[in-house]
C-alpha cells in the first residue's frame, strides 16, 4: 500500500516575518517621535522670536512718537497665547526683554534696544 502524503496548506506569517514587520514599525515610530519633538521645539522657538520682534517694533514705534522708550510694555503689543514676555529692564534710552515658551520648556530668547534680532539667553 502506498502511503498518501497529505500536503496541508497553512496560511499566515512565520515568526521571522512577524519580527521583521514589528522591528520595521518600531524603527519608523522612533523616527516619528524624534522628528515630532524637534518640530515642536522649532515651532516654539519661531513663535517666541516672532513675539520678540513684534515687541521690539512696538518699542521703536513708541520711541518715535514719544522721543523715548516706554518704561512698561507698550499697549500696542499683545503676546501670543503660548509665550510669556517679560520686560526685564527699561529706561528712556534702553530696554531688555525676555520671552519663554509655555509649551516647550527651555526655550528662552531675549531682545535689546541695541540688538533688535532675538538671541538665545536671558538679559
NULO-439741 format. One record per residue (C-alpha): y, z, x; residue number from 0; residue in one letter; chain. Coordinates in steps of 0.001 Angstrom, whole numbers, plus 500000, padded with zeros to 6 digits. Each point is the difference from the previous one (the first is absolute). Layout:
// NULO-439741
+--------+--------+--------+-------+-------+--------+
!     py !     pz !     px ! romar ! mivex ! drendo !
+--------+--------+--------+-------+-------+--------+
!      Y !      Z !      X !   NUM !     A !      A !
...
+--------+--------+--------+-------+-------+--------+
This chain:
// NULO-439741
+--------+--------+--------+-------+-------+--------+
!     py !     pz !     px ! romar ! mivex ! drendo !
+--------+--------+--------+-------+-------+--------+
! 500000 ! 500000 ! 500000 !     0 !     X !      A !
! 503404 ! 499186 ! 501080 !     1 !     X !      A !
! 502558 ! 502716 ! 500166 !     2 !     X !      A !
! 503052 ! 499021 ! 498179 !     3 !     X !      A !
! 503183 ! 500866 ! 501738 !     4 !     X !      A !
! 502793 ! 500859 ! 497755 !     5 !     X !      A !
! 503464 ! 499231 ! 501105 !     6 !     X !      A !
! 502455 ! 502268 ! 498382 !     7 !     X !      A !
! 503573 ! 498977 ! 499886 !     8 !     X !      A !
! 502291 ! 502909 ! 500606 !     9 !     X !      A !
! 503654 ! 499770 ! 499253 !    10 !     X !      A !
! 502598 ! 502088 ! 501736 !    11 !     X !      A !
! 501505 ! 500783 ! 503341 !    12 !     X !      A !
! 498372 ! 501395 ! 503084 !    13 !     X !      A !
! 501241 ! 503199 ! 501587 !    14 !     X !      A !
! 501556 ! 498031 ! 502874 !    15 !     X !      A !
! 501946 ! 497771 ! 497608 !    16 !     X !      A !
! 501295 ! 503031 ! 498105 !    17 !     X !      A !
! 501087 ! 501694 ! 503233 !    18 !     X !      A !
! 501869 ! 496873 ! 501100 !    19 !     X !      A !
! 501816 ! 499808 ! 496659 !    20 !     X !      A !
! 500885 ! 503719 ! 500017 !    21 !     X !      A !
! 501242 ! 499806 ! 503599 !    22 !     X !      A !
! 502150 ! 496963 ! 499213 !    23 !     X !      A !
! 501543 ! 501711 ! 496992 !    24 !     X !      A !
! 500695 ! 503150 ! 502052 !    25 !     X !      A !
! 501736 ! 498004 ! 502736 !    26 !     X !      A !
! 502151 ! 498134 ! 497486 !    27 !     X !      A !
! 500901 ! 503249 ! 498223 !    28 !     X !      A !
! 501051 ! 501555 ! 503315 !    29 !     X !      A !
! 502250 ! 497056 ! 500795 !    30 !     X !      A !
! 501620 ! 500198 ! 496566 !    31 !     X !      A !
! 500670 ! 503746 ! 500289 !    32 !     X !      A !
! 501635 ! 499655 ! 503431 !    33 !     X !      A !
! 502068 ! 496998 ! 498909 !    34 !     X !      A !
! 501161 ! 501773 ! 496847 !    35 !     X !      A !
! 501178 ! 503022 ! 502005 !    36 !     X !      A !
! 501987 ! 497820 ! 502384 !    37 !     X !      A !
! 501485 ! 498000 ! 497127 !    38 !     X !      A !
! 501025 ! 503206 ! 498218 !    39 !     X !      A !
! 501726 ! 501385 ! 503109 !    40 !     X !      A !
! 501758 ! 496687 ! 500629 !    41 !     X !      A !
! 501247 ! 499921 ! 496416 !    42 !     X !      A !
! 501297 ! 503585 ! 500222 !    43 !     X !      A !
! 501815 ! 499226 ! 503269 !    44 !     X !      A !
! 501641 ! 496939 ! 498463 !    45 !     X !      A !
! 501131 ! 501997 ! 496972 !    46 !     X !      A !
! 501506 ! 502746 ! 502182 !    47 !     X !      A !
! 501771 ! 497477 ! 502252 !    48 !     X !      A !
! 501457 ! 498158 ! 497004 !    49 !     X !      A !
! 501361 ! 503248 ! 498566 !    50 !     X !      A !
! 501597 ! 500850 ! 503342 !    51 !     X !      A !
! 501600 ! 496564 ! 500207 !    52 !     X !      A !
! 501371 ! 500467 ! 496487 !    53 !     X !      A !
! 501310 ! 503446 ! 500951 !    54 !     X !      A !
! 501681 ! 498591 ! 503101 !    55 !     X !      A !
! 501630 ! 497259 ! 497913 !    56 !     X !      A !
! 501238 ! 502587 ! 497478 !    57 !     X !      A !
! 501487 ! 502108 ! 502798 !    58 !     X !      A !
! 501770 ! 496990 ! 501530 !    59 !     X !      A !
! 501279 ! 498956 ! 496597 !    60 !     X !      A !
! 501409 ! 503495 ! 499420 !    61 !     X !      A !
! 501590 ! 499960 ! 503470 !    62 !     X !      A !
! 501696 ! 496676 ! 499229 !    63 !     X !      A !
! 501620 ! 501420 ! 496870 !    64 !     X !      A !
! 500789 ! 503515 ! 501259 !    65 !     X !      A !
! 500599 ! 499293 ! 503719 !    66 !     X !      A !
! 497376 ! 502648 ! 500824 !    67 !     X !      A !
! 496306 ! 500652 ! 499411 !    68 !     X !      A !
! 499296 ! 502293 ! 497040 !    69 !     X !      A !
! 498540 ! 503406 ! 500854 !    70 !     X !      A !
! 497451 ! 499785 ! 497188 !    71 !     X !      A !
! 497672 ! 497356 ! 498615 !    72 !     X !      A !
! 502038 ! 497169 ! 498440 !    73 !     X !      A !
! 499695 ! 499744 ! 496229 !    74 !     X !      A !
! 499218 ! 496287 ! 500328 !    75 !     X !      A !
! 496708 ! 500786 ! 501776 !    76 !     X !      A !
! 496768 ! 500760 ! 498156 !    77 !     X !      A !
! 496761 ! 500613 ! 501900 !    78 !     X !      A !
! 496699 ! 498456 ! 498970 !    79 !     X !      A !
! 497633 ! 502252 ! 498035 !    80 !     X !      A !
! 497551 ! 500282 ! 502911 !    81 !     X !      A !
! 502599 ! 500738 ! 502694 !    82 !     X !      A !
! 501872 ! 503185 ! 500888 !    83 !     X !      A !
! 503352 ! 499348 ! 501673 !    84 !     X !      A !
! 501720 ! 502923 ! 501721 !    85 !     X !      A !
! 503511 ! 499883 ! 501427 !    86 !     X !      A !
! 499644 ! 502102 ! 503159 !    87 !     X !      A !
! 503557 ! 499826 ! 501299 !    88 !     X !      A !
! 503168 ! 498313 ! 498857 !    89 !     X !      A !
! 503575 ! 500047 ! 501186 !    90 !     X !      A !
! 502842 ! 497630 ! 499335 !    91 !     X !      A !
! 499024 ! 498004 ! 503102 !    92 !     X !      A !
! 496200 ! 500290 ! 500245 !    93 !     X !      A !
! 496862 ! 500642 ! 497984 !    94 !     X !      A !
! 496239 ! 500346 ! 500435 !    95 !     X !      A !
! 497481 ! 499731 ! 497186 !    96 !     X !      A !
! 496206 ! 500345 ! 499878 !    97 !     X !      A !
! 497557 ! 498587 ! 497499 !    98 !     X !      A !
! 496345 ! 500823 ! 499410 !    99 !     X !      A !
! 497336 ! 498558 ! 497759 !   100 !     X !      A !
! 498653 ! 502157 ! 497180 !   101 !     X !      A !
! 496822 ! 497907 ! 499862 !   102 !     X !      A !
! 498947 ! 499735 ! 503664 !   103 !     X !      A !
! 500521 ! 503012 ! 502231 !   104 !     X !      A !
! 501348 ! 499434 ! 503480 !   105 !     X !      A !
! 502347 ! 497165 ! 499071 !   106 !     X !      A !
! 503413 ! 501176 ! 501283 !   107 !     X !      A !
! 502940 ! 497800 ! 500922 !   108 !     X !      A !
! 503679 ! 500604 ! 500708 !   109 !     X !      A !
! 503217 ! 498020 ! 500007 !   110 !     X !      A !
! 503332 ! 500877 ! 501602 !   111 !     X !      A !
! 503473 ! 498540 ! 499906 !   112 !     X !      A !
! 499500 ! 498643 ! 503532 !   113 !     X !      A !
! 496575 ! 498460 ! 499250 !   114 !     X !      A !
! 499953 ! 498564 ! 496475 !   115 !     X !      A !
! 496393 ! 498784 ! 500350 !   116 !     X !      A !
! 497384 ! 502646 ! 499128 !   117 !     X !      A !
! 498023 ! 501428 ! 502912 !   118 !     X !      A !
! 497031 ! 502347 ! 500003 !   119 !     X !      A !
! 500733 ! 503675 ! 500559 !   120 !     X !      A !
! 502372 ! 502662 ! 498800 !   121 !     X !      A !
! 503662 ! 500737 ! 500556 !   122 !     X !      A !
+--------+--------+--------+-------+-------+--------+
